[in-house]
Amino acid sequence: MTTKAKNKEHIRLTDRDHEIRLAAFARCAELMHDHGGAVPWYAIQEGFEFGGEQVYLAGKARGIHRPRQMKRGVLSIKTTKPRKGRTARYDDALVGDGYFSYAFQGDDPSNHDNTCLREAFEDQSPLIYFYALVPSIYQILYPCYLMEWNPGNLFCTVAIGSQFELAQPSEVRETAVGQYKVAQPSAAHEPKSPIERRYSTIEAKVRLHQAEFRELVLSAYDRRCSVSGLPIPELLQAAHIIPDRDERGQPDITNGICLSILHHTAYDRNLLGIDPDGRIVVAESVLEQHDGPTLETAIKALHGQQIRLPRHELDRPNRDYLAERFDAFRRAA
């Protein structure tokens, strides 16, 4: 095969890989929409159809995944959360204002998986990041790009890009920085600058903070509203006891309570309070009102009842936080 023919074949394969990525991104958008941003593994592992074949979005056993239909780079990377005897604590890996750090497979930077990952770095080809919120539940980040390659410390860094960068594959060059390399995207395709990608990554981490907090809290309460018992996840939220605007208002399970949208709003507006013993108190201004069954059954009937607590004691609300929040409720009532 002549050099010209080889170049044409390389372009053909690269374009096909890019088409597969775009189809994969479209499928990920559907999954995020259908599952409200918290996608179960069983939905991810079904993959999607492309060119009459089934393409898998990720591998079950391995974090770095290139489907057999692709010739270069990777389609996705994945992190997992192990199952434990109780709900996992909040993930400190999200703390910080830098890129995501992603560990190599094993301790050999030149093994097959890491070589595929290196190709994605060299090409600056977009990929999918399946980030585990809790065991078997993922938020999907895309398009992502590998920004630093550090074989000495066996990791690379991951940045969040933009949909506008997906028109065609990017050309890149590398610049050595110490013992690792930093990708320098070609200006021809106008990708986001490293600074813009860093901001996008920080924003993505904030979204993951919120999504992980919700999943941890809902899992701790068995996906039921703690005051009404409502078992419909689409109508449930993770309510902060100490507001997140407070420096102590960390997205930790003990600072959260699973509430329906209705009761979360009532809690935030001080129409409903919860004392340190978990007793529900409805504001006098609400108790004095008389209306239809929704008010009577969904709000007023809760007065004096106990909230449903998580099974695991370490996941239960912080009593000091409840006391402080209940004092604020009393002052507002």
DRENGUGU-840229 format. One record per atom (N, C-alpha, C): residue in three letters; y negated, z, x negated. Coordinates in steps of 0.05 Angstrom, whole numbers, padded with zeros to 5 digits, always signed. Each point is the difference from the previous one (the first is absolute). Example, Ala and Ser with C-alpha at 12.3 -4.5 7.8 and 13.67 -1.06 7.14 Angstrom:
BEGIN
ALA+00114+00156-00264/ALA-00024+00000+00018/ALA-00024+00000-00018/SER-00021-00014+00007/SER-00024+00001-00016/SER-00022+00014+00015/
//
This chain:
BEGIN
MET+00024+00000-00017/MET-00024+00000+00017/MET-00025+00000-00018/THR-00019-00018+00006/THR-00024-00002-00016/THR-00018+00025+00005/THR-00020+00004-00017/THR-00018+00022+00003/THR-00016-00002+00026/LYS-00008-00025+00007/LYS-00014-00004+00025/LYS+00017+00007+00024/ALA+00025-00008-00001/ALA+00018+00006+00022/ALA+00005+00030+00002/LYS+00002+00013-00024/LYS+00004+00029+00000/LYS-00024+00014+00013/ASN-00024-00009-00007/ASN-00024+00012+00011/ASN-00001-00003+00030/LYS+00007-00024+00010/LYS+00000-00005+00029/LYS+00021+00018+00014/GLU+00023+00004-00013/GLU+00020+00017+00012/GLU-00009+00029+00000/HIS-00014+00009-00021/HIS-00010+00027-00001/HIS-00021+00005+00022/ILE-00017-00020+00004/ILE-00020+00002+00022/ILE+00013+00001+00027/ARG+00021-00016+00003/ARG+00014+00000+00026/ARG+00013+00027+00006/LEU+00012+00012-00020/LEU+00013+00026+00003/LEU-00021+00022+00005/THR-00022-00002-00015/THR-00022+00019+00003/THR-00011-00001+00028/ASP-00005-00024+00010/ASP-00011-00003+00027/ASP+00020+00011+00021/ARG+00026-00005-00004/ARG+00020+00011+00019/ARG+00000+00030-00001/ASP-00002+00012-00023/ASP-00001+00029-00002/ASP-00024+00010+00015/HIS-00023-00014-00003/HIS-00025+00009+00013/HIS+00003-00002+00030/GLU+00013-00021+00010/GLU+00005-00003+00028/GLU+00017+00022+00011/ILE+00020+00008-00015/ILE+00017+00022+00008/ILE-00016+00026+00001/ARG-00018+00004-00019/ARG-00017+00024+00000/ARG-00018+00000+00025/LEU-00012-00022+00006/LEU-00017-00001+00023/LEU+00015+00005+00026/ALA+00025-00010+00002/ALA+00017+00005+00023/ALA+00007+00030+00001/ALA+00005+00011-00023/ALA+00007+00029-00001/ALA-00024+00017+00008/PHE-00024-00008-00008/PHE-00024+00015+00008/PHE-00004-00001+00030/ALA+00005-00024+00011/ALA-00003-00003+00029/ALA+00020+00018+00015/ARG+00024+00002-00011/ARG+00020+00018+00013/ARG-00008+00029-00003/CYS-00012+00007-00023/CYS-00009+00028-00004/CYS-00022+00007+00020/ALA-00018-00020+00005/ALA-00022+00005+00019/ALA+00012+00006+00028/GLU+00021-00015+00007/GLU+00013+00005+00026/GLU+00013+00028+00001/LEU+00013+00008-00022/LEU+00013+00026-00001/LEU-00020+00022+00002/MET-00023-00002-00014/MET-00020+00021+00001/MET-00012+00002+00028/HIS-00004-00023+00013/HIS-00010+00000+00027/HIS+00020+00013+00020/ASP+00025-00009-00002/ASP+00020+00009+00019/ASP+00006+00030-00003/HIS-00003+00011-00024/HIS+00008+00027-00004/HIS-00024+00019-00006/GLY-00024-00009+00006/GLY-00023+00017-00003/GLY-00006+00008-00029/GLY+00009-00015-00019/GLY-00007+00006-00028/GLY+00021+00017-00014/ALA+00020+00010+00014/ALA+00021+00017-00012/ALA+00026-00015+00006/VAL+00010-00016-00018/VAL+00022-00018+00005/VAL+00026+00012-00009/PRO+00020+00001+00018/PRO+00026+00011-00008/PRO+00015-00020-00018/TRP+00017+00011-00017/TRP+00015-00017-00018/TRP+00018-00020+00014/TYR+00011+00008+00023/TYR+00019-00018+00014/TYR-00015-00026+00008/ALA-00026+00001+00005/ALA-00015-00024+00007/ALA-00006-00016-00025/ILE-00006+00013-00022/ILE-00006-00014-00025/ILE+00024-00015-00010/GLN+00024+00013+00001/GLN+00023-00012-00012/GLN+00011-00025+00015/GLU-00010-00005+00024/GLU+00008-00024+00014/GLU-00011-00025-00013/GLY-00022+00002-00014/GLY-00011-00023-00013/GLY-00012-00020+00020/PHE-00001-00026-00008/PHE-00011-00021+00017/PHE+00013-00026-00007/GLU-00004-00020+00017/GLU+00012-00026-00004/GLU-00020-00019-00013/PHE+00010-00014-00020/PHE-00017-00019-00014/PHE+00017-00024-00009/GLY-00007-00024+00009/GLY+00014-00023-00007/GLY+00029+00000+00009/GLY+00006+00013+00022/GLY+00027+00002+00010/GLY+00017+00021-00013/GLU-00012+00016-00017/GLU+00015+00021-00014/GLU-00013+00028+00005/GLN+00016+00021-00002/GLN-00010+00027+00003/GLN-00010+00010-00027/VAL-00025+00007-00001/VAL-00013+00011-00024/VAL-00004+00030+00004/TYR+00009+00016-00019/TYR-00003+00029+00003/TYR-00026+00009-00014/LEU-00014+00018+00014/LEU-00026+00009-00010/LEU+00002+00020-00023/ALA+00022+00015+00000/ALA+00003+00021-00020/ALA+00030+00006-00003/GLY+00007+00012-00022/GLY+00028+00008-00004/GLY+00003+00030+00006/LYS+00024+00007+00010/LYS+00005+00028+00007/LYS+00003+00017-00024/ALA+00014-00009-00020/ALA+00007+00017-00023/ALA-00020-00002-00023/ARG-00015-00022-00001/ARG-00018-00005-00023/ARG-00029-00002+00010/GLY-00018+00011-00016/GLY-00028-00001+00008/GLY-00014-00026-00006/ILE+00010-00016-00019/ILE-00012-00025-00007/ILE+00017-00022+00012/HIS-00013-00018+00016/HIS+00016-00019+00015/HIS-00010-00028-00002/ARG+00018-00018-00009/ARG-00005-00029+00002/ARG+00023-00013+00015/PRO-00005-00010+00024/PRO+00022-00013+00015/PRO+00011-00024-00015/ARG+00024-00007+00007/ARG+00013-00022-00014/ARG-00014-00027+00004/GLN-00017-00002+00021/GLN-00014-00025+00005/GLN-00024-00004-00018/MET-00008+00021-00014/MET-00023-00002-00018/MET+00009-00003-00029/LYS-00016-00014-00016/LYS+00007-00007-00027/LYS-00014+00017-00021/ARG-00023+00012+00007/ARG-00016+00014-00020/ARG-00015+00023+00013/GLY-00005+00021-00016/GLY-00015+00023+00009/GLY+00016+00016+00020/VAL-00013+00015+00016/VAL+00013+00017+00020/VAL-00014-00004+00027/LEU+00015+00007+00021/LEU-00012-00001+00027/LEU-00011+00028+00007/SER+00014+00021-00009/SER-00009+00027+00008/SER+00009+00021-00019/ILE-00014+00023+00001/ILE+00008+00024-00013/ILE+00001+00022+00021/LYS+00015+00021-00006/LYS+00004+00021+00021/LYS+00002+00027-00013/THR-00012+00020+00013/THR+00005+00028-00008/THR+00014+00013+00024/THR+00015+00021-00006/THR+00015+00014+00020/THR-00007+00030+00000/LYS+00006+00013+00022/LYS-00002+00029+00002/LYS+00028+00011+00006/PRO+00011+00017-00017/PRO+00026+00011+00005/PRO+00001+00018+00024/ARG+00023+00001+00013/ARG+00004+00018+00022/ARG+00004+00028-00011/LYS-00012+00020+00013/LYS+00003+00028-00008/LYS+00009+00017+00024/GLY+00003+00025-00006/GLY+00008+00018+00022/GLY-00022+00005+00019/ARG-00025-00007-00007/ARG-00022+00003+00018/ARG-00020-00023-00005/THR-00021-00001+00015/THR-00019-00022-00004/THR-00013+00001-00028/ALA-00002-00023-00012/ALA-00012-00001-00027/ALA-00029+00008+00001/ARG-00009+00012-00023/ARG-00028+00008-00002/ARG-00017-00025-00004/TYR-00026+00004+00001/TYR-00019-00022-00004/TYR+00003-00012-00027/ASP-00003-00026-00002/ASP+00005-00014-00025/ASP-00024+00000-00018/ASP+00001+00015-00022/ASP-00022+00001-00019/ASP-00005-00026-00015/ALA+00019-00019+00002/ALA-00003-00026-00014/ALA-00024-00015+00011/LEU-00009+00007+00024/LEU-00023-00015+00011/LEU-00027+00011-00010/VAL+00001+00023-00014/VAL-00025+00012-00009/VAL-00011-00017-00024/GLY-00026-00003+00000/GLY-00013-00015-00022/GLY-00013-00025+00010/ASP-00018-00011-00017/ASP-00015-00023+00009/ASP+00007-00025-00016/GLY+00023+00000-00013/GLY+00008-00024-00015/GLY+00021-00016+00015/TYR+00012-00019-00015/TYR+00021-00016+00012/TYR+00025+00016+00005/PHE+00018-00011+00016/PHE+00027+00012+00003/PHE+00015-00004-00027/SER+00015+00020-00007/SER+00018-00003-00024/SER+00028-00005+00010/TYR+00013-00019-00011/TYR+00028-00007+00008/TYR+00018+00000-00024/ALA+00021+00016+00001/ALA+00018+00003-00023/ALA+00019-00024-00002/PHE+00007-00008-00024/PHE+00020-00021-00005/PHE+00027+00009+00010/GLN+00018-00019+00004/GLN+00028+00005+00006/GLN+00014+00007-00026/GLY+00009+00025-00002/GLY+00014+00009-00025/GLY-00019+00003-00023/ASP+00012+00000-00024/ASP-00016+00004-00024/ASP-00001-00024-00019/ASP+00007-00023+00010/ASP-00001-00025-00016/ASP-00020-00019+00013/PRO-00023-00004-00012/PRO-00021-00017+00012/PRO+00010-00030+00003/SER+00021-00007-00014/SER+00009-00028+00000/SER+00024-00005+00017/ASN+00009+00020+00016/ASN+00023-00005+00018/ASN-00009-00019+00022/HIS+00020-00009+00016/HIS-00006-00021+00019/HIS-00022+00007+00020/ASP+00002+00024+00012/ASP-00020+00008+00020/ASP-00028+00001-00012/ASN-00002+00012-00024/ASN-00026+00003-00013/ASN-00011-00027-00010/THR+00018-00018-00007/THR-00009-00027-00008/THR-00012-00015+00024/CYS+00013+00003+00023/CYS-00011-00012+00025/CYS-00028+00012+00006/LEU-00002+00026-00004/LEU-00026+00013+00004/LEU-00021-00010-00019/ARG+00009-00004-00025/ARG-00018-00010-00021/ARG-00011-00028+00008/GLU+00018-00016+00011/GLU-00009-00027+00009/GLU-00021+00002+00021/ALA+00003+00019+00019/ALA-00021+00003+00020/ALA-00026+00009-00012/PHE+00001+00016-00021/PHE-00024+00008-00014/PHE-00013-00024-00014/GLU+00017-00016-00014/GLU-00010-00023-00015/GLU-00013-00020+00018/ASP+00013-00005+00023/ASP-00010-00021+00019/ASP-00022+00011+00018/GLN-00003+00026+00001/GLN-00018+00012+00020/GLN+00008-00009+00028/SER+00026-00003+00005/SER+00009-00008+00027/SER+00000+00025+00018/PRO-00009-00004+00025/PRO-00002+00022+00019/PRO+00028+00010+00008/LEU+00002+00026+00005/LEU+00025+00012+00008/LEU-00005+00021+00022/ILE+00022+00011+00010/ILE-00001+00020+00021/ILE+00008+00027-00011/TYR-00013+00021+00008/TYR+00006+00027-00009/TYR+00009+00016+00025/PHE+00026+00006+00001/PHE+00010+00017+00021/PHE-00002+00029-00009/TYR-00020+00014+00011/TYR-00005+00028-00008/TYR+00011+00019+00020/ALA+00019+00017-00008/ALA+00013+00019+00018/ALA-00019+00022+00008/LEU-00004+00003+00026/LEU-00015+00022+00010/LEU+00017+00026+00002/VAL+00023-00003+00012/VAL+00021+00020+00002/VAL+00026-00015-00004/PRO+00023+00014-00001/PRO+00025-00015-00004/PRO+00004-00022+00021/SER+00005-00024-00009/SER+00006-00024+00017/SER-00022-00010+00017/ILE-00025+00010-00005/ILE-00024-00010+00015/ILE-00020-00010-00021/TYR-00010-00024+00003/TYR-00017-00012-00020/TYR-00026-00011+00011/GLN-00021+00002-00016/GLN-00024-00016+00005/GLN+00002-00024-00019/ILE-00009-00023+00010/ILE+00002-00024-00016/ILE-00027-00008-00010/LEU-00003-00002-00027/LEU-00025-00008-00013/LEU+00003-00028-00011/TYR-00019-00018+00006/TYR+00002-00027-00010/TYR-00028-00014+00005/PRO-00007-00020-00015/PRO+00013-00008-00025/PRO-00007+00020-00023/CYS+00020+00005-00017/CYS-00005+00018-00022/CYS+00003-00016-00026/TYR-00012+00010-00021/TYR+00000-00014-00026/TYR+00005+00021-00022/LEU+00015-00008-00021/LEU+00004+00017-00023/LEU-00023-00003-00019/MET-00014+00022-00006/MET-00024-00002-00016/MET+00004+00008-00029/GLU+00019+00018-00006/GLU+00005+00009-00027/GLU+00030+00000-00005/TRP+00007-00007-00024/TRP+00029+00000-00008/TRP+00003+00017-00025/ASN+00014+00022+00003/ASN+00002+00020-00021/ASN+00029+00005-00007/PRO+00013-00017-00016/PRO+00028+00004-00007/PRO+00005+00025-00016/GLY-00020+00010-00015/GLY+00004+00024-00016/GLY+00006+00024+00017/ASN-00014+00002+00023/ASN+00003+00022+00018/ASN+00016-00007+00025/LEU+00011-00024+00000/LEU+00019-00009+00021/LEU-00013+00001+00028/PHE-00024-00011+00003/PHE-00012-00002+00026/PHE-00020-00023+00001/CYS-00006-00008+00024/CYS-00022-00019+00004/CYS-00018+00012+00022/THR-00023-00012+00004/THR-00018+00010+00021/THR-00003-00021+00022/VAL-00004+00009+00024/VAL+00000-00018+00024/VAL-00027+00003+00013/ALA-00013-00022+00006/ALA-00026-00001+00014/ALA+00003-00015+00026/ILE-00017+00007+00019/ILE+00000-00014+00026/ILE-00020-00023-00001/GLY+00009-00024+00008/GLY-00017-00023+00000/GLY-00012-00006+00027/SER-00005-00026+00004/SER-00012-00009+00025/SER+00015-00024+00011/GLN-00001-00003+00026/GLN+00012-00023+00013/GLN-00012-00026-00010/PHE-00025+00000-00008/PHE-00014-00024-00010/PHE+00011-00010-00026/GLU+00016+00017-00014/GLU+00012-00008-00025/GLU+00026-00015+00003/LEU+00009-00005+00024/LEU+00026-00011+00004/LEU+00001-00030+00004/ALA-00021-00014-00004/ALA-00001-00029+00005/ALA+00020-00015-00018/GLN+00002+00008-00025/GLN+00017-00014-00019/GLN+00007+00019-00023/PRO+00022-00005-00014/PRO+00007+00017-00023/PRO-00023+00001-00020/SER-00003+00023-00013/SER-00022+00004-00020/SER+00009-00006-00028/GLU-00019-00008-00016/GLU+00005-00003-00029/GLU-00012+00025-00013/VAL+00014+00010-00020/VAL-00010+00024-00014/VAL+00003-00002-00030/ARG-00015+00016-00014/ARG+00004+00003-00028/ARG+00001+00030-00005/GLU+00009+00009-00023/GLU+00003+00028-00006/GLU-00019+00009-00022/THR-00009+00024+00002/THR-00016+00012-00021/THR+00014+00026-00009/ALA+00004+00003-00026/ALA+00013+00024-00010/ALA-00019+00023+00000/VAL+00009+00023+00011/VAL-00016+00025+00000/VAL+00019+00022-00010/GLY-00003+00008-00026/GLY+00018+00020-00010/GLY+00028-00011-00001/GLN+00019+00015+00011/GLN+00028-00008-00001/GLN+00009-00016+00025/TYR-00018-00003+00019/TYR+00007-00015+00024/TYR-00019-00023+00005/LYS+00006-00016+00020/LYS-00017-00023+00006/LYS-00012+00002+00028/VAL-00023-00012+00003/VAL-00015-00001+00025/VAL-00003-00029+00009/ALA+00007-00005+00025/ALA-00002-00027+00010/ALA-00029-00008+00005/GLN-00007-00025-00008/GLN-00026-00010+00004/GLN+00002-00025+00019/PRO-00004+00003+00026/PRO+00004-00023+00018/PRO-00020-00022-00006/SER+00009-00025+00005/SER-00018-00023-00004/SER-00021+00000+00022/ALA-00025-00007-00008/ALA-00022-00001+00019/ALA+00003-00024+00019/ALA+00018-00019-00006/ALA+00002-00024+00016/ALA+00008+00006+00028/HIS+00015+00021+00005/HIS+00009+00006+00027/HIS-00016+00024+00012/GLU-00020+00009-00015/GLU-00018+00021+00010/GLU+00015+00024+00011/PRO+00018+00012-00015/PRO+00013+00024+00009/PRO-00019+00024-00002/LYS+00007+00022+00011/LYS-00017+00024-00002/LYS-00002+00008-00029/SER-00023+00011-00007/SER-00003+00011-00027/SER+00016+00026-00002/PRO+00006+00009-00025/PRO+00013+00026-00003/PRO-00014+00023+00014/ILE-00027-00001+00000/ILE-00014+00022+00013/ILE+00004-00002+00030/GLU-00001-00024+00012/GLU+00004-00003+00029/GLU+00029+00008+00007/ARG+00019-00007-00017/ARG+00027+00008+00006/ARG+00004+00030-00002/ARG-00015+00013-00019/ARG+00002+00029-00002/ARG-00011+00013+00026/TYR-00022-00010+00010/TYR-00011+00010+00025/TYR+00020-00004+00023/SER+00012-00024+00001/SER+00020-00006+00021/SER+00023+00019-00002/THR+00008+00006-00024/THR+00023+00018-00004/THR-00007+00028+00008/ILE-00024+00009-00006/ILE-00009+00027+00009/ILE+00000+00001+00031/GLU-00010-00021+00013/GLU+00000+00000+00029/GLU+00029+00000+00011/ALA+00018-00014-00013/ALA+00028+00000+00008/ALA+00012+00028-00003/LYS-00008+00014-00021/LYS+00011+00027-00004/LYS-00010+00019+00022/VAL-00025-00004+00009/VAL-00010+00016+00022/VAL+00016-00005+00026/ARG+00006-00026+00005/ARG+00016-00006+00023/ARG+00028+00012-00002/LEU+00011+00000-00025/LEU+00027+00011-00004/LEU-00001+00031+00003/HIS-00022+00012-00009/HIS-00004+00029+00005/HIS+00004+00006+00030/GLN-00014-00015+00016/GLN+00000+00004+00029/GLN+00027-00006+00012/ALA+00012-00022-00008/ALA+00026-00008+00011/ALA+00022+00019-00008/GLU-00001+00009-00026/GLU+00021+00019-00009/GLU-00003+00027+00014/PHE-00025+00009+00003/PHE-00005+00025+00014/PHE+00011-00001+00028/ARG-00005-00022+00014/ARG+00010-00003+00028/ARG+00030+00000+00000/GLU+00013-00015-00018/GLU+00029-00001+00001/GLU+00013+00027-00007/LEU-00012+00014-00019/LEU+00011+00027-00008/LEU-00003+00019+00024/VAL-00023+00000+00013/VAL-00004+00019+00022/VAL+00017-00007+00023/LEU+00001-00026+00008/LEU+00017-00008+00023/LEU+00029+00006-00006/SER+00009-00004-00025/SER+00028+00005-00006/SER+00006+00030+00002/ALA-00019+00017-00010/ALA+00003+00029+00001/ALA+00003+00010+00028/TYR-00014-00013+00019/TYR+00001+00009+00028/TYR+00019-00017+00017/ASP+00019-00014-00014/ASP+00020-00016+00014/ASP-00012-00020+00020/ARG-00024-00010-00008/ARG-00014-00021+00016/ARG-00004+00008+00029/ARG-00009+00025+00003/ARG-00008+00010+00027/ARG-00026+00015-00003/CYS-00017-00004+00020/CYS-00025+00015+00002/CYS+00007+00030+00000/SER-00014+00015-00017/SER+00006+00029-00002/SER-00008+00016+00024/VAL-00018-00011+00017/VAL-00009+00016+00023/VAL+00012-00010+00026/SER+00006-00027+00002/SER+00010-00011+00025/SER+00029-00009-00002/GLY+00010-00004-00024/GLY+00027-00010-00003/GLY+00002-00030+00003/LEU-00022-00015+00003/LEU+00001-00028+00004/LEU+00014-00013-00024/PRO+00021-00017+00006/PRO+00017-00011-00022/PRO-00006-00030-00006/ILE-00024-00009+00005/ILE-00006-00029-00004/ILE-00017-00002-00025/PRO+00012-00009-00023/PRO-00015+00000-00026/PRO-00026-00016+00001/GLU-00001-00022+00016/GLU-00024-00016+00002/GLU-00023+00016+00011/LEU+00005+00022+00014/LEU-00021+00016+00012/LEU-00005+00026-00015/LEU+00012+00003-00024/LEU-00002+00024-00015/LEU-00017-00004-00025/GLN-00014+00022-00008/GLN-00017-00001-00024/GLN+00004+00026-00016/ALA-00008-00001-00025/ALA+00001+00024-00017/ALA-00028+00012+00000/ALA-00003+00022+00013/ALA-00026+00014+00001/ALA-00004+00018-00023/HIS-00023-00001-00013/HIS-00007+00019-00022/HIS-00008+00026+00013/ILE+00009+00022-00012/ILE-00009+00027+00009/ILE-00028+00005-00013/ILE-00001+00000-00026/ILE-00025-00001-00014/ILE-00008-00029-00003/PRO-00023-00008+00010/PRO-00008-00029+00000/PRO+00002-00012-00027/ASP+00006-00026-00001/ASP+00003-00013-00026/ASP-00026-00002-00015/ARG-00023+00003+00014/ARG-00025-00001-00014/ARG-00005+00025-00017/ASP+00015+00022+00006/ASP-00001+00025-00015/ASP+00016-00004-00025/GLU-00009+00011-00023/GLU+00014-00003-00025/GLU+00028+00012+00001/ARG+00005+00019+00018/ARG+00027+00011+00003/ARG+00017-00015+00020/GLY-00012-00020+00013/GLY+00013-00015+00021/GLY+00020-00020-00010/GLN+00018+00008-00018/GLN+00019-00018-00012/GLN+00020-00010+00020/PRO+00010-00025-00004/PRO+00020-00011+00017/PRO+00028+00011-00006/ASP+00003+00026+00002/ASP+00025+00013-00004/ASP+00012+00008+00027/ILE+00026+00001+00002/ILE+00013+00006+00025/ILE-00010+00026+00012/THR-00005+00020-00016/THR-00008+00027+00010/THR-00028-00001+00011/ASN-00015-00022-00005/ASN-00027-00003+00011/ASN+00001-00020+00023/GLY+00023-00005+00011/GLY+00002-00019+00021/GLY+00016+00010+00024/ILE-00006-00011+00023/ILE+00015+00006+00025/ILE+00004-00027+00014/CYS+00024-00005+00010/CYS+00005-00024+00015/CYS-00010+00003+00029/LEU-00019-00017+00007/LEU-00011+00001+00027/LEU-00002-00028+00012/SER+00002-00001+00026/SER-00005-00026+00014/SER-00029-00007-00004/ILE-00007-00025+00006/ILE-00028-00009-00002/ILE-00018+00017+00018/LEU+00009+00006+00024/LEU-00015+00017+00018/LEU-00006+00027-00011/HIS+00022+00013-00009/HIS-00003+00028-00010/HIS-00014+00002-00027/HIS+00003-00021-00016/HIS-00014-00001-00026/HIS-00030-00001+00006/THR-00008-00017+00018/THR-00029-00001+00007/THR-00010+00026+00011/ALA+00016+00013+00018/ALA-00008+00026+00011/ALA-00002+00021-00022/TYR+00018-00001-00020/TYR+00000+00019-00022/TYR-00025-00004-00017/ASP-00006-00026-00007/ASP-00023-00006-00016/ASP-00027+00007+00014/ARG+00000-00002+00026/ARG-00025+00006+00016/ARG-00002+00029+00009/ASN+00019+00016-00010/ASN+00000+00029+00007/ASN+00003+00005+00030/LEU+00015-00018+00013/LEU+00007+00005+00028/LEU+00027+00014+00001/LEU+00014+00000-00022/LEU+00026+00013-00002/LEU+00002+00012-00028/GLY+00009+00025-00001/GLY+00003+00014-00025/GLY+00029+00009-00004/ILE+00006+00006-00025/ILE+00027+00011-00007/ILE-00005+00024-00018/ASP+00009+00024+00008/ASP-00005+00023-00016/ASP+00021+00003-00023/PRO-00003+00019-00018/PRO+00018+00002-00023/PRO+00029+00004+00007/ASP+00006+00010+00025/ASP+00027+00004+00008/ASP+00011-00025+00015/GLY-00016-00021+00001/GLY+00010-00024+00013/GLY-00004+00000+00030/ARG-00017+00018+00010/ARG-00005+00001+00029/ARG-00022-00019+00007/ILE+00004-00016+00021/ILE-00020-00019+00009/ILE-00020+00013+00018/VAL-00026-00005-00005/VAL-00021+00011+00016/VAL-00018-00024+00009/VAL-00003-00003+00026/VAL-00017-00021+00012/VAL-00028+00012+00005/ALA-00020-00015-00007/ALA-00028+00009+00003/ALA-00006+00007+00029/GLU-00016+00020+00004/GLU-00008+00009+00027/GLU-00013-00023+00015/SER-00016-00016-00014/SER-00014-00022+00013/SER+00020-00020+00013/VAL+00023-00002-00012/VAL+00021-00017+00011/VAL+00016+00014+00022/LEU+00006+00025-00004/LEU+00015+00015+00020/LEU-00015+00002+00027/GLU-00027+00000-00002/GLU-00016+00002+00024/GLU-00002-00025+00016/GLN+00009-00023-00012/GLN-00001-00025+00015/GLN+00025-00004+00017/HIS-00003-00014+00022/HIS+00022-00006+00018/HIS+00000-00030+00006/ASP+00023-00012-00005/ASP+00001-00029+00004/ASP+00029-00007+00007/GLY+00009-00024-00008/GLY+00027-00009+00006/GLY+00021+00012-00018/PRO+00025-00011+00003/PRO+00023+00011-00015/PRO-00002-00002-00030/THR-00014-00020-00010/THR-00002-00003-00029/THR-00013+00024-00013/LEU-00023+00008+00011/LEU-00014+00023-00010/LEU+00017+00025+00003/GLU+00011+00004+00024/GLU+00015+00024+00005/GLU+00026+00002-00016/THR+00014-00022-00003/THR+00026+00001-00013/THR-00002-00005-00030/ALA-00016-00019-00008/ALA-00001-00008-00028/ALA-00018+00018-00017/ILE-00019+00015+00012/ILE-00018+00016-00015/ILE+00002+00030+00008/LYS-00008+00005+00025/LYS-00003+00028+00009/LYS+00026+00015-00001/ALA+00022-00013+00006/ALA+00026+00013+00001/ALA+00010+00009-00027/LEU-00013-00010-00021/LEU+00008+00008-00028/LEU-00011+00027-00008/HIS-00020+00010+00014/HIS-00013+00025-00007/HIS+00020+00023-00002/GLY+00000+00013-00023/GLY+00018+00022-00005/GLY+00028-00007-00010/GLN+00007-00025-00001/GLN+00026-00008-00010/GLN+00000-00001-00031/GLN+00024-00002-00011/GLN+00003-00001-00029/GLN+00005-00029-00008/ILE-00011-00007-00023/ILE+00006-00027-00011/ILE+00029-00001-00011/ARG+00011-00024+00000/ARG+00026-00004-00013/ARG-00004-00002-00030/LEU+00014+00016-00015/LEU-00003+00000-00029/LEU+00022-00016-00014/PRO-00006-00010-00024/PRO+00021-00014-00015/PRO+00024+00018-00006/ARG+00023-00012-00002/ARG+00024+00015-00006/ARG-00001+00014-00027/HIS-00012-00014-00020/HIS-00001+00011-00027/HIS-00025+00017-00003/GLU+00003+00024-00008/GLU-00022+00019-00002/GLU-00022-00009-00018/LEU+00007-00014-00022/LEU-00020-00009-00019/LEU-00018-00022+00011/ASP+00009-00012+00022/ASP-00016-00022+00013/ASP-00018+00011+00022/ARG+00001+00026+00005/ARG-00015+00011+00023/ARG-00030+00003-00007/PRO-00017+00001+00020/PRO-00029+00002-00005/PRO-00008+00024-00016/ASN-00019-00003-00017/ASN-00011+00022-00016/ASN-00015+00019+00019/ARG+00009+00025+00001/ARG-00012+00019+00019/ARG-00030+00005-00006/ASP-00007+00001-00026/ASP-00028+00004-00007/ASP-00017-00023+00010/TYR+00010-00025-00002/TYR-00014-00023+00010/TYR-00003+00001+00030/LEU+00022+00008+00014/LEU-00001+00002+00029/LEU-00020+00021+00008/ALA-00001+00022-00014/ALA-00019+00022+00007/ALA-00029-00010-00003/GLU-00005-00014-00022/GLU-00028-00009-00005/GLU-00008-00021+00021/ARG+00019-00018+00006/ARG-00006-00020+00020/ARG-00003+00012+00028/PHE+00016+00021+00006/PHE-00002+00013+00026/PHE-00026+00015+00003/ASP-00010+00011-00022/ASP-00027+00013+00001/ASP-00021-00020+00007/ALA+00002-00024-00012/ALA-00020-00021+00006/ALA+00002-00008+00030/PHE+00025-00001+00011/PHE+00004-00006+00028/PHE-00013+00021+00018/ARG+00003+00025-00007/ARG-00011+00022+00015/ARG-00031-00002+00000/ARG-00011-00006-00023/ARG-00029-00001-00002/ARG-00011-00023+00016/ALA+00015-00022+00002/ALA-00010-00023+00015/ALA+00004+00002+00030/ALA+00020+00017+00008/ALA+00007+00002+00029/ALA-00023+00013+00015/
//
